[in-house]
């Protein structure tokens, strides 16, 4: 990385979606954020419930966070 170039230290994004047919009818939220404990950035996922049909759907959301971190 270039010296004195600003960098994003952390990022937090909350995604939301309509309830699925098996939950209690509430909007589902998925929060993906980054932390750095000194050894480099890692990703954290928090949710009470997040339904998805394919692994690709979930990885696409993670990649959206990753792209913003790399700006």
C-alpha positions as CSV (number, residue, x, y, z in Angstrom):
1,X,0.0,0.0,0.0
2,X,1.1,3.5,-0.8
3,X,2.5,5.5,2.2
4,X,0.1,8.0,3.6
5,X,-2.7,6.8,1.3
6,X,-6.1,6.8,3.2
7,X,-7.6,3.3,3.7
8,X,-10.9,2.1,4.9
9,X,-10.4,0.7,8.4
10,X,-13.7,-1.1,8.7
11,X,-17.0,-1.3,7.0
12,X,-20.5,-2.4,8.2
13,X,-23.4,-3.1,5.8
14,X,-26.8,-4.3,6.8
15,X,-28.9,-6.2,4.1
16,X,-32.6,-6.8,4.5
17,X,-35.2,-9.0,2.8
18,X,-38.8,-10.0,3.0
19,X,-39.7,-12.9,5.3
20,X,-39.6,-16.4,3.9
21,X,-42.5,-18.8,4.2
22,X,-41.1,-20.6,7.3
23,X,-40.2,-17.7,9.6
24,X,-42.4,-15.6,11.9
25,X,-43.2,-13.0,9.3
26,X,-40.6,-10.3,10.2
27,X,-38.1,-8.7,7.8
28,X,-34.8,-10.6,7.8
29,X,-31.6,-8.7,8.3
30,X,-28.0,-9.8,7.7
31,X,-25.1,-7.6,8.9
32,X,-21.7,-8.2,7.5
33,X,-18.8,-6.1,8.9
34,X,-15.1,-6.2,9.1
35,X,-12.8,-6.0,12.1
36,X,-9.0,-5.9,12.5
37,X,-7.4,-7.1,15.7
38,X,-4.0,-6.2,14.5
39,X,-3.4,-9.2,12.3
40,X,-5.4,-8.0,9.3
41,X,-9.0,-7.6,8.3
42,X,-11.5,-10.4,8.8
43,X,-15.3,-10.6,8.2
44,X,-18.1,-11.0,10.7
45,X,-21.6,-12.1,9.9
46,X,-24.5,-11.5,12.3
47,X,-28.2,-12.4,11.8
48,X,-31.1,-13.9,13.6
49,X,-32.4,-15.5,10.3
50,X,-31.4,-15.1,6.7
51,X,-32.8,-17.6,4.2
52,X,-31.2,-18.1,0.8
53,X,-31.6,-20.4,-2.1
54,X,-28.0,-20.9,-3.1
55,X,-24.5,-20.4,-1.8
56,X,-23.9,-17.9,-4.7
57,X,-26.5,-15.6,-3.2
58,X,-24.7,-15.4,0.1
59,X,-21.2,-15.1,-1.5
60,X,-22.5,-12.3,-3.7
61,X,-23.4,-10.3,-0.6
62,X,-20.0,-10.9,1.0
63,X,-18.4,-9.8,-2.3
64,X,-20.3,-6.5,-2.2
65,X,-18.8,-5.8,1.2
66,X,-15.3,-6.9,0.0
67,X,-15.6,-4.5,-3.0
68,X,-16.4,-1.6,-0.8
69,X,-13.5,-2.4,1.5
70,X,-11.1,-2.3,-1.4
71,X,-12.1,1.2,-2.6
